[in-house]
Amino acid sequence: MTEEEKTAPSSDHQGQDVAARILARLGTALESTATADTHSDAGELEREERARLKRVVGLSTELEDISEVEYRQIRLEKVVLVGLWSQGTAEAAEVSLRELAALAETAGSEVLDGIIQRRQTPDPATYLGKGKAKELAEIVKATGADTVIVDSDLAPSQRRGLEDVVKVKVVDRTALILDIFAQHAKSREGKAQVELAQLEYLLPRLRGWGESMSRQAGGRVAGGAGIGSRGPGETKIELDRRRIRNRMAKLRKEIELMEPARATMRANRKRGAVPSVAIAGYTNAGKSSLLNQLTDAQVMVQNALFATLDPTVRKCVTPQGREYTLTDTVGFVRNLPHELVEAFRSSLEEVGLADLILHVVDAAHPDPEGQIQAVRTVFADIEGASEIPEIIVLNKADLAEPEALARLRSQFKNSCVVSAHTGQGIDRLQEMISEQLPRPAVALDVVIPYSRGDLLSRVHETGEPELIEHLPEGTRIKGLVDEHLAQQLRQAAEASV
């Protein structure tokens, strides 16, 4: 018997064990904090608002409810999960499916069961093999589930084929993540980005139910009028596709018009020589908690995946008194949908334009190295992000095993062990940030008049003063500053002569 046959979940008993582990969420981003006291006053009102928007029990999503098009807002209630083990170990396949369970729960679903099939490649017709698809249909019927979630991206034909077998709505991983983003987006730009991503996902998957979508309308009928029906014209599905494309073009223009405001704010920070630090990492690694620890920002913290979507920028100060900005960004996940990376590119620019990245890692997770690799894969898609200095922040030290922390510290030399929950290691992290922020490059020795105390204050905030001496004619400043401030200091010194 081969090693794969020994580890494959083949028997009913093994299948029940897999389902039990999936339902327990073992090995997910949520497991490490599931039993910890993560309550915080920060963001309490927003958490209450999200709780009021939970899915309503009893809301049906069966196929017969669909009258015209396949895609509509996903209304998940009771779900069964499906995974394919095509490479790697059985444990890795289970961890991926458990993460899918955590995503489904974040979307407001109740996970009833889960199955994994050992298969080299997905079936082109139904994703799962014919026998496994029938087994899935029996599980759906027995549990009363109304939705099947597949831990992969499905081709439109695979989705239709699997729906024909299981007789309930089938949702893939990308659609699930898009639905979570749609629930959590708050800002005007965030909502526009999510809608654009949803439409990009929808367009190639749009199809009709019955003959209504294939009816043709000529002349002004296609535009909604009641006369001019001669000629072939557009089918209803073609009309819907055109409307979706028009809406996508409008959203892209809206997002483009929002860019100057962000660019202006970034330019102001650069002009003031304020370094920028971006907090990035896997979803639910503790990025928002870390932001609150470093800045007392009071942003919402929730033990859920993708709790933060809209970037939050706060001012922070090093122990030496130097100012910098700290940006909390959207979390990443394995196989982050391409539609989201494209739609959220403007927000992800905060990472690519930062001077330093705090890469937050859940050290209590069973596979932190896999999370780091997933995040760095997204970094590779963000222009300039891979070249930016990076501090690996090993968070949740109060929950992690000492052996795991030692292993991670040996693998990643530029790392810092912290607990954003208890405050452990935060002082050391602040020192590392101070050491690795970009240093001013212009050496200066000038005397400025006492009336320009504003410039002296900026030297303390953004520069590295070596000598501050008060003379009868003014204040002598010797040290390192940025080019823009150096020019202002020289002009002030010349004006006082």
C-alpha positions in Angstrom: 0.0 0.0 0.0 1.4 3.4 -1.0 1.8 6.3 1.4 -1.0 8.2 -0.3 -3.4 5.2 0.1 -2.6 5.1 3.8 -3.5 8.7 4.3 -6.4 9.0 2.0 -9.8 9.6 3.7 -11.5 6.7 2.0 -13.8 5.0 4.5 -17.0 6.3 6.0 -15.4 6.5 9.4 -12.5 8.6 8.0 -15.0 10.8 6.2 -16.9 11.4 9.4 -13.6 12.4 11.1 -12.8 14.8 8.3 -16.3 16.4 8.6 -15.9 16.7 12.4 -12.5 18.5 12.1 -13.9 20.8 9.5 -16.9 21.7 11.6 -14.6 22.4 14.6 -12.6 24.9 12.4 -9.3 23.3 13.4 -6.4 24.7 11.5 -8.2 27.9 10.4 -7.3 31.5 10.9 -10.1 31.6 13.5 -9.0 28.6 15.5 -6.1 30.4 17.3 -8.5 33.0 18.7 -11.6 31.0 19.0 -11.2 30.4 22.8 -9.4 33.7 23.6 -11.1 36.7 25.1 -10.9 39.1 22.1 -13.6 41.5 23.3 -12.7 45.1 22.9 -14.6 48.4 23.2 -13.1 49.4 19.8 -15.6 49.2 17.0 -18.4 47.9 19.3 -21.1 49.8 17.4 -19.9 48.5 14.1 -19.9 44.9 15.4 -23.4 45.3 16.6 -24.5 46.7 13.2 -22.9 43.7 11.4 -24.7 41.3 13.8 -28.0 42.9 12.9 -27.3 42.2 9.2 -26.8 38.4 9.7 -28.6 36.1 7.3 -32.2 35.3 8.1 -32.9 31.7 8.9 -35.4 30.1 6.5 -34.4 32.1 3.5 -34.5 29.7 0.6 -31.9 29.6 -2.1 -33.0 26.6 -4.2 -32.8 26.7 -7.9 -36.5 26.9 -8.6 -36.5 30.4 -7.0 -34.4 31.7 -9.9 -36.6 33.2 -12.6 -34.3 34.9 -15.0 -30.5 34.9 -14.4 -28.2 32.6 -12.5 -26.4 35.2 -10.5 -27.9 37.3 -7.7 -26.9 38.3 -4.3 -25.8 35.2 -2.5 -28.1 34.3 0.3 -26.3 31.5 2.2 -27.9 29.6 5.1 -27.1 25.9 5.5 -24.1 24.8 3.5 -22.1 21.7 2.6 -18.4 22.2 1.7 -16.6 20.4 -1.1 -12.8 20.1 -1.6 -10.5 18.3 -4.0 -7.2 16.8 -2.9 -5.1 16.8 -6.0 -1.6 17.6 -4.6 0.2 17.9 -1.2 -0.9 16.1 1.9 -4.3 15.1 3.1 -3.8 17.5 6.1 -3.2 20.4 3.8 -6.4 19.6 1.9 -8.3 19.5 5.2 -6.8 22.8 6.4 -7.9 24.5 3.2 -11.5 23.2 3.6 -11.5 24.3 7.3 -10.6 27.8 6.2 -13.5 27.6 3.7 -15.7 26.7 6.7 -14.5 29.8 8.5 -15.2 32.0 5.4 -18.7 30.5 5.1 -19.4 31.3 8.8 -18.1 34.8 8.3 -20.6 35.2 5.4 -23.4 34.2 7.8 -23.8 30.5 7.0 -24.2 27.4 9.0 -21.8 24.7 7.9 -23.5 21.3 8.1 -21.0 18.9 6.5 -17.9 18.7 4.2 -16.3 16.1 1.9 -12.9 15.8 0.2 -12.3 13.8 -2.9 -8.8 12.4 -3.8 -8.5 13.2 -7.5 -5.7 14.2 -9.8 -7.7 16.7 -11.8 -11.2 18.1 -11.5 -13.9 16.5 -13.6 -14.5 18.9 -16.5 -18.3 18.4 -16.2 -19.1 18.3 -12.5 -15.8 19.1 -10.8 -16.2 16.0 -8.6 -16.4 12.5 -10.1 -19.8 11.1 -11.0 -20.0 8.9 -7.9 -18.8 11.5 -5.5 -21.2 14.0 -7.0 -24.1 11.6 -6.3 -22.8 11.1 -2.8 -22.8 14.9 -2.3 -26.4 15.0 -3.5 -27.4 12.4 -0.9 -25.6 14.5 1.9 -27.3 17.7 0.7 -30.7 15.9 0.8 -30.0 14.3 4.2 -28.8 17.4 5.9 -31.4 19.8 4.4 -28.6 22.1 3.0 -29.6 24.7 0.4 -26.1 25.6 -0.8 -22.9 23.8 -1.8 -19.6 25.7 -1.6 -16.7 24.5 -3.6 -13.1 25.2 -2.4 -11.9 26.3 -5.8 -12.9 28.4 -8.8 -15.5 26.7 -10.9 -15.9 27.0 -14.7 -19.5 28.0 -15.6 -20.1 24.6 -17.1 -18.8 22.8 -14.0 -21.1 24.9 -11.8 -24.1 24.1 -14.0 -23.2 20.4 -14.1 -22.8 20.1 -10.4 -26.1 22.0 -9.8 -27.9 19.6 -12.1 -26.8 16.7 -9.8 -27.2 18.2 -6.3 -30.3 20.2 -7.2 -29.3 23.2 -5.0 -27.3 26.4 -5.6 -23.5 25.8 -6.0 -21.1 28.6 -5.1 -17.4 28.7 -5.6 -14.7 30.1 -3.3 -14.4 33.4 -5.3 -18.2 34.1 -5.1 -18.0 33.5 -1.3 -15.2 35.9 -0.7 -16.9 38.5 -2.9 -20.0 38.1 -0.8 -18.1 38.8 2.4 -16.5 41.8 0.9 -19.9 43.1 -0.2 -21.2 42.8 3.4 -18.2 44.5 5.0 -17.5 47.4 2.6 -18.4 50.8 4.1 -16.8 53.6 2.2 -18.0 54.8 -1.2 -14.8 53.6 -2.8 -14.9 50.2 -1.1 -18.5 49.6 -2.2 -17.6 50.6 -5.8 -14.6 48.3 -5.8 -16.6 45.4 -4.5 -19.4 45.9 -7.1 -16.8 46.1 -9.9 -15.3 42.8 -8.8 -18.7 41.2 -8.6 -19.6 42.3 -12.1 -16.3 41.1 -13.5 -17.0 37.7 -11.9 -20.6 37.7 -13.1 -20.1 38.6 -16.7 -18.7 35.3 -18.1 -21.1 33.3 -15.9 -24.3 35.0 -16.9 -26.8 32.6 -18.4 -30.6 32.2 -18.8 -33.2 30.1 -17.2 -35.9 29.0 -19.6 -36.5 30.7 -22.9 -37.0 34.2 -21.6 -33.3 35.0 -21.9 -33.1 33.9 -25.5 -35.9 36.0 -26.8 -34.8 38.6 -29.3 -36.0 42.2 -29.5 -35.3 44.6 -32.3 -35.4 48.3 -32.6 -36.4 50.2 -29.4 -37.7 47.1 -27.6 -34.0 46.4 -26.6 -34.0 49.8 -25.0 -37.2 49.2 -23.1 -39.8 50.7 -25.5 -42.8 48.9 -26.8 -42.6 49.4 -30.5 -40.0 48.6 -33.2 -39.9 44.9 -32.6 -39.1 43.9 -36.2 -35.6 42.5 -36.9 -33.5 40.1 -34.8 -32.1 42.7 -32.4 -30.5 41.6 -29.0 -31.4 38.6 -26.9 -32.2 39.4 -23.3 -28.9 37.9 -22.1 -27.0 40.1 -24.6 -28.9 43.1 -23.3 -27.9 42.2 -19.7 -24.3 41.7 -20.7 -24.3 45.1 -22.3 -25.8 46.7 -19.2 -23.2 45.0 -17.1 -20.3 46.3 -19.3 -21.8 49.8 -19.2 -22.0 49.6 -15.4 -18.4 48.3 -15.1 -17.2 51.2 -17.3 -19.0 53.7 -15.0 -17.6 52.1 -11.8 -14.0 52.2 -13.2 -14.4 55.9 -14.0 -15.8 56.6 -10.5 -12.8 54.7 -8.9 -10.4 56.6 -11.2 -11.9 59.9 -10.1 -11.3 59.0 -6.4 -7.6 58.4 -7.1 -6.6 62.1 -7.1 -7.8 62.6 -3.5 -5.7 59.7 -2.3 -2.8 60.8 -4.4 -3.0 64.3 -2.9 -3.0 63.0 0.7 0.0 60.8 -0.1 1.8 63.7 -1.8 1.2 65.9 1.3 2.7 63.2 3.5 5.7 62.8 1.2 6.2 66.6 1.0 6.2 66.7 4.7 8.7 63.9 4.7 6.5 61.7 6.9 7.5 58.1 6.3 4.7 55.6 5.7 4.4 52.1 7.3 1.8 49.6 5.9 0.4 46.8 8.1 -0.3 43.8 5.8 -0.8 40.1 6.3 -3.2 37.2 6.2 -6.8 37.8 7.2 -7.5 37.6 10.9 -3.8 37.7 11.8 -4.4 40.7 14.2 -3.6 43.7 12.0 -6.3 46.0 13.3 -5.4 45.0 16.9 -1.8 45.9 16.2 -2.9 49.3 14.8 -4.8 49.9 18.0 -1.9 49.0 20.2 0.6 51.2 18.3 -1.7 54.3 17.9 -4.8 53.9 20.1 -6.8 54.2 16.9 -9.9 52.4 18.3 -10.7 50.8 14.9 -13.1 47.8 14.9 -11.6 44.5 15.9 -13.5 41.3 15.3 -12.7 37.6 15.3 -13.8 37.2 11.7 -12.2 36.9 8.3 -12.0 40.1 6.3 -13.3 42.3 9.1 -11.3 45.2 7.7 -11.8 46.3 4.0 -11.3 50.1 4.0 -7.7 51.2 4.7 -7.3 53.2 7.9 -4.4 55.7 8.2 -3.2 56.9 11.6 -0.3 59.0 12.8 2.3 57.3 15.0 5.5 58.5 16.8 8.7 56.5 17.3 10.3 56.4 20.8 12.7 59.1 19.6 9.8 61.4 18.7 9.9 60.9 14.9 6.4 60.9 13.2 5.2 58.4 10.6 1.9 57.2 9.3 0.6 53.7 9.9 -1.9 52.2 7.4 -4.1 49.2 8.2 -4.9 47.3 4.9 -7.3 44.6 3.8 -6.2 41.1 4.7 -5.1 38.5 2.2 -6.0 34.8 1.9 -4.9 31.8 -0.1 -6.0 32.0 -3.8 -7.3 35.6 -3.4 -9.7 36.1 -6.3 -8.0 37.9 -9.3 -11.1 40.1 -9.6 -10.5 41.4 -6.1 -6.8 42.0 -6.6 -7.7 44.1 -9.7 -10.6 45.9 -8.2 -8.8 46.7 -4.9 -5.5 47.7 -6.7 -6.0 51.4 -5.7 -6.3 50.4 -2.0 -3.4 47.9 -2.3 -1.2 50.8 -3.6 -0.9 51.8 0.1 1.3 48.7 0.5 3.3 49.3 -2.7 4.0 53.0 -1.8 5.0 52.4 1.8 8.5 52.9 3.1 8.2 49.8 5.4 5.8 46.9 5.7 4.8 45.2 8.9 3.9 41.7 7.7 1.7 40.4 10.5 1.6 36.6 10.9 -0.7 34.5 13.2 2.0 32.6 15.0 -0.6 30.4 16.7 -1.9 29.1 13.3 -1.0 25.5 12.3 0.6 26.7 9.0 2.0 30.2 9.5 4.6 29.6 6.7 1.8 28.9 4.3 0.1 32.2 5.3 3.4 34.1 4.7 3.8 32.5 1.3 0.2 33.4 0.4 0.7 37.1 1.4 4.0 37.3 -0.5 2.3 35.9 -3.6 -0.1 38.9 -3.5 2.8 41.2 -2.9 4.2 40.0 -6.2 1.1 41.4 -8.0 1.5 44.8 -6.3 4.0 47.0 -8.1 7.0 47.7 -6.0 5.8 45.8 -2.9 8.4 43.0 -3.1 11.3 45.5 -2.9 10.1 47.3 0.3 11.8 46.5 3.6 9.7 44.1 5.7 9.4 43.3 9.4 7.8 39.9 10.1 5.5 40.5 13.1 4.8 37.2 14.8 1.5 38.0 16.5 -0.5 36.1 19.1 2.5 35.1 21.1 0.3 34.6 24.1 -1.4 31.7 22.2 1.4 30.3 20.2 3.6 27.3 21.2 7.2 28.3 22.2 8.5 25.8 19.7 6.6 27.4 16.8 7.9 30.8 17.7 11.5 29.6 17.9 11.1 27.9 14.5 9.6 31.0 12.9 12.3 33.3 14.4 15.0 31.0 13.0 13.4 31.1 9.5 12.7 34.8 9.4 15.6 36.8 10.8 14.0 40.3 10.6 11.1 39.3 12.9 9.6 40.4 16.2 7.4 38.4 18.6 4.4 40.4 19.9 0.9 40.0 21.2 -1.4 42.7 20.1 -3.9 41.5 22.7 -1.7 41.7 25.8 0.9 44.3 24.5 3.8 41.9 24.8 6.8 42.8 22.5 5.2 46.1 21.3 8.1 48.2 22.7 10.6 46.1 20.8 8.6 46.4 17.6 8.5 50.2 17.9 12.3 50.2 18.2 12.6 48.0 15.1 10.3 50.4 13.2 12.4 53.4 14.3 15.6 51.7 13.2 14.3 50.7 9.8 12.4 53.8 8.7 14.2 55.6 5.9 16.6 58.2 7.2 16.9 61.8 6.0 19.7 62.2 3.5 20.7 65.9 3.7 23.3 67.0 6.2 22.8 70.6 7.4 24.3 73.1 9.8 22.4 76.4 9.8 21.2 79.2 12.1 17.5 80.1 11.8 15.8 83.0 13.5 13.8 82.4 16.6 10.6 83.5 14.8 10.8 80.2 12.8 10.0 77.8 15.6 7.7 75.9 13.2 10.8 74.7 11.2 12.6 73.7 14.4 9.5 71.6 15.4 9.6 69.9 12.0 13.3 69.1 12.4 12.4 67.3 15.6 9.4 65.5 14.0 10.9 64.3 10.7 14.7 64.9 10.9 17.6 63.6 13.0 19.0 66.6 14.9 22.6 66.1 16.2 22.9 69.5 17.8 20.4 72.2 18.8 22.2 75.3 20.1 20.5 78.6 21.1 22.7 81.6 20.0 22.0 85.3 20.2 21.1 85.6 16.5 18.9 82.4 16.4 18.8 78.7 16.8 21.7 76.6 15.4 20.6 73.3 13.9 23.0 70.6 12.9 21.8 67.2 11.7 20.1 65.3 8.9 16.8 66.4 7.2 15.0 65.7 4.0 15.6 67.8 0.9 12.3 69.8 1.1 12.9 70.8 4.7 16.6 71.5 4.0 15.6 74.0 1.3 13.2 75.8 3.7 15.8 75.9 6.5 18.4 77.5 4.1 15.9 80.1 2.9 15.1 81.0 6.5 18.8 81.3 7.4 19.5 83.5 4.4 16.5 85.7 5.2 17.8 86.4 8.7 21.2 87.6 7.5 
